[in-house]
């Protein structure tokens, strides 16, 4: 049974469909990928702040540079899985768990 839609409201999913196409289309998949990278950068930044670390301090703990940490946090850089794992483990003392959405 379908819910009736309030004509004055647009769901976020409908907005994405309108702006980027439906799931599975190239433009929507590109947007989804970018959004996941953005969320990852925000997560790293929040963890860093929770631990009271500057970007420089986190970079030193992980063997990378402040510029690289900044680029990750600002979604300006792709990050290798091995680097992400090192940041999570050495920078925050945590373990990375991945899941796949089917």
Rosetta constraint file for C-alpha pairs under 8 A:
AtomPair CA 5 CA 9 HARMONIC 7.53 0.50
AtomPair CA 6 CA 10 HARMONIC 7.89 0.50
AtomPair CA 10 CA 14 HARMONIC 6.24 0.50
AtomPair CA 10 CA 15 HARMONIC 6.48 0.50
AtomPair CA 11 CA 15 HARMONIC 6.21 0.50
AtomPair CA 12 CA 16 HARMONIC 6.20 0.50
AtomPair CA 13 CA 17 HARMONIC 6.16 0.50
AtomPair CA 14 CA 18 HARMONIC 6.15 0.50
AtomPair CA 15 CA 19 HARMONIC 6.09 0.50
AtomPair CA 16 CA 20 HARMONIC 5.51 0.50
AtomPair CA 16 CA 21 HARMONIC 6.73 0.50
AtomPair CA 16 CA 22 HARMONIC 7.46 0.50
AtomPair CA 16 CA 28 HARMONIC 7.75 0.50
AtomPair CA 17 CA 21 HARMONIC 4.37 0.50
AtomPair CA 17 CA 22 HARMONIC 4.63 0.50
AtomPair CA 17 CA 23 HARMONIC 7.41 0.50
AtomPair CA 17 CA 28 HARMONIC 7.69 0.50
AtomPair CA 18 CA 22 HARMONIC 7.71 0.50
AtomPair CA 20 CA 27 HARMONIC 5.56 0.50
AtomPair CA 20 CA 28 HARMONIC 4.82 0.50
AtomPair CA 20 CA 31 HARMONIC 7.10 0.50
AtomPair CA 21 CA 25 HARMONIC 6.19 0.50
AtomPair CA 21 CA 27 HARMONIC 6.43 0.50
AtomPair CA 21 CA 28 HARMONIC 5.38 0.50
AtomPair CA 22 CA 28 HARMONIC 6.26 0.50
AtomPair CA 23 CA 28 HARMONIC 5.76 0.50
AtomPair CA 23 CA 29 HARMONIC 6.67 0.50
AtomPair CA 24 CA 28 HARMONIC 6.66 0.50
AtomPair CA 24 CA 29 HARMONIC 6.16 0.50
AtomPair CA 25 CA 29 HARMONIC 6.13 0.50
AtomPair CA 26 CA 30 HARMONIC 6.17 0.50
AtomPair CA 27 CA 31 HARMONIC 6.33 0.50
AtomPair CA 28 CA 32 HARMONIC 6.11 0.50
AtomPair CA 29 CA 33 HARMONIC 6.11 0.50
AtomPair CA 30 CA 34 HARMONIC 6.29 0.50
AtomPair CA 31 CA 35 HARMONIC 6.13 0.50
AtomPair CA 32 CA 36 HARMONIC 6.25 0.50
AtomPair CA 33 CA 37 HARMONIC 6.42 0.50
AtomPair CA 34 CA 38 HARMONIC 6.21 0.50
AtomPair CA 35 CA 39 HARMONIC 6.20 0.50
AtomPair CA 36 CA 40 HARMONIC 6.21 0.50
AtomPair CA 37 CA 41 HARMONIC 6.33 0.50
AtomPair CA 37 CA 75 HARMONIC 6.27 0.50
AtomPair CA 37 CA 78 HARMONIC 7.78 0.50
AtomPair CA 38 CA 42 HARMONIC 6.35 0.50
AtomPair CA 38 CA 73 HARMONIC 7.76 0.50
AtomPair CA 38 CA 74 HARMONIC 7.43 0.50
AtomPair CA 38 CA 75 HARMONIC 5.36 0.50
AtomPair CA 39 CA 43 HARMONIC 6.10 0.50
AtomPair CA 40 CA 44 HARMONIC 6.26 0.50
AtomPair CA 40 CA 72 HARMONIC 7.98 0.50
AtomPair CA 40 CA 73 HARMONIC 7.67 0.50
AtomPair CA 41 CA 45 HARMONIC 6.20 0.50
AtomPair CA 41 CA 72 HARMONIC 5.30 0.50
AtomPair CA 41 CA 73 HARMONIC 3.93 0.50
AtomPair CA 41 CA 74 HARMONIC 6.24 0.50
AtomPair CA 41 CA 75 HARMONIC 5.90 0.50
AtomPair CA 42 CA 46 HARMONIC 6.07 0.50
AtomPair CA 42 CA 73 HARMONIC 5.94 0.50
AtomPair CA 42 CA 74 HARMONIC 7.88 0.50
AtomPair CA 43 CA 47 HARMONIC 6.13 0.50
AtomPair CA 44 CA 48 HARMONIC 6.06 0.50
AtomPair CA 44 CA 72 HARMONIC 7.96 0.50
AtomPair CA 44 CA 73 HARMONIC 6.47 0.50
AtomPair CA 45 CA 49 HARMONIC 6.23 0.50
AtomPair CA 45 CA 73 HARMONIC 5.78 0.50
AtomPair CA 46 CA 50 HARMONIC 6.08 0.50
AtomPair CA 47 CA 51 HARMONIC 6.22 0.50
AtomPair CA 47 CA 92 HARMONIC 7.41 0.50
AtomPair CA 48 CA 52 HARMONIC 6.30 0.50
AtomPair CA 48 CA 53 HARMONIC 5.34 0.50
AtomPair CA 48 CA 54 HARMONIC 7.08 0.50
AtomPair CA 48 CA 55 HARMONIC 7.57 0.50
AtomPair CA 48 CA 58 HARMONIC 7.12 0.50
AtomPair CA 48 CA 92 HARMONIC 7.67 0.50
AtomPair CA 49 CA 53 HARMONIC 5.84 0.50
AtomPair CA 49 CA 54 HARMONIC 7.43 0.50
AtomPair CA 51 CA 92 HARMONIC 7.37 0.50
AtomPair CA 53 CA 57 HARMONIC 5.71 0.50
AtomPair CA 53 CA 58 HARMONIC 6.04 0.50
AtomPair CA 54 CA 58 HARMONIC 6.25 0.50
AtomPair CA 55 CA 59 HARMONIC 6.03 0.50
AtomPair CA 55 CA 66 HARMONIC 5.30 0.50
AtomPair CA 55 CA 69 HARMONIC 6.13 0.50
AtomPair CA 55 CA 70 HARMONIC 6.79 0.50
AtomPair CA 56 CA 60 HARMONIC 6.15 0.50
AtomPair CA 56 CA 65 HARMONIC 6.96 0.50
AtomPair CA 56 CA 66 HARMONIC 4.69 0.50
AtomPair CA 57 CA 61 HARMONIC 6.30 0.50
AtomPair CA 57 CA 66 HARMONIC 7.97 0.50
AtomPair CA 58 CA 62 HARMONIC 6.27 0.50
AtomPair CA 58 CA 66 HARMONIC 7.72 0.50
AtomPair CA 58 CA 69 HARMONIC 7.77 0.50
AtomPair CA 58 CA 87 HARMONIC 7.82 0.50
AtomPair CA 58 CA 91 HARMONIC 5.73 0.50
AtomPair CA 59 CA 63 HARMONIC 5.86 0.50
AtomPair CA 59 CA 64 HARMONIC 4.80 0.50
AtomPair CA 59 CA 65 HARMONIC 5.01 0.50
AtomPair CA 59 CA 66 HARMONIC 5.36 0.50
AtomPair CA 59 CA 68 HARMONIC 7.87 0.50
AtomPair CA 59 CA 69 HARMONIC 6.44 0.50
AtomPair CA 59 CA 91 HARMONIC 7.90 0.50
AtomPair CA 60 CA 64 HARMONIC 6.24 0.50
AtomPair CA 60 CA 65 HARMONIC 6.98 0.50
AtomPair CA 60 CA 66 HARMONIC 7.98 0.50
AtomPair CA 61 CA 90 HARMONIC 6.28 0.50
AtomPair CA 61 CA 91 HARMONIC 5.58 0.50
AtomPair CA 62 CA 86 HARMONIC 6.30 0.50
AtomPair CA 62 CA 87 HARMONIC 5.55 0.50
AtomPair CA 62 CA 90 HARMONIC 5.66 0.50
AtomPair CA 62 CA 91 HARMONIC 5.73 0.50
AtomPair CA 64 CA 68 HARMONIC 6.85 0.50
AtomPair CA 64 CA 69 HARMONIC 7.70 0.50
AtomPair CA 65 CA 69 HARMONIC 6.51 0.50
AtomPair CA 66 CA 70 HARMONIC 6.09 0.50
AtomPair CA 67 CA 71 HARMONIC 6.10 0.50
AtomPair CA 68 CA 72 HARMONIC 6.26 0.50
AtomPair CA 68 CA 77 HARMONIC 7.67 0.50
AtomPair CA 69 CA 73 HARMONIC 6.20 0.50
AtomPair CA 70 CA 74 HARMONIC 6.06 0.50
AtomPair CA 71 CA 75 HARMONIC 5.99 0.50
AtomPair CA 71 CA 76 HARMONIC 4.82 0.50
AtomPair CA 71 CA 77 HARMONIC 5.32 0.50
AtomPair CA 72 CA 76 HARMONIC 6.06 0.50
AtomPair CA 72 CA 77 HARMONIC 5.39 0.50
AtomPair CA 72 CA 78 HARMONIC 7.20 0.50
AtomPair CA 72 CA 79 HARMONIC 7.02 0.50
AtomPair CA 79 CA 83 HARMONIC 6.65 0.50
AtomPair CA 79 CA 84 HARMONIC 6.58 0.50
AtomPair CA 80 CA 84 HARMONIC 6.25 0.50
AtomPair CA 81 CA 85 HARMONIC 6.09 0.50
AtomPair CA 82 CA 86 HARMONIC 6.20 0.50
AtomPair CA 83 CA 87 HARMONIC 6.16 0.50
AtomPair CA 84 CA 88 HARMONIC 6.22 0.50
AtomPair CA 85 CA 89 HARMONIC 6.00 0.50
AtomPair CA 85 CA 95 HARMONIC 7.30 0.50
AtomPair CA 85 CA 96 HARMONIC 6.11 0.50
AtomPair CA 86 CA 90 HARMONIC 5.52 0.50
AtomPair CA 86 CA 91 HARMONIC 7.24 0.50
AtomPair CA 87 CA 91 HARMONIC 4.89 0.50
AtomPair CA 87 CA 92 HARMONIC 6.99 0.50
AtomPair CA 88 CA 92 HARMONIC 5.24 0.50
AtomPair CA 88 CA 93 HARMONIC 6.46 0.50
AtomPair CA 88 CA 94 HARMONIC 5.53 0.50
AtomPair CA 88 CA 95 HARMONIC 6.22 0.50
AtomPair CA 88 CA 96 HARMONIC 6.52 0.50
AtomPair CA 89 CA 93 HARMONIC 4.60 0.50
AtomPair CA 89 CA 94 HARMONIC 4.85 0.50
AtomPair CA 89 CA 95 HARMONIC 5.60 0.50
AtomPair CA 89 CA 96 HARMONIC 7.59 0.50
AtomPair CA 90 CA 94 HARMONIC 7.77 0.50
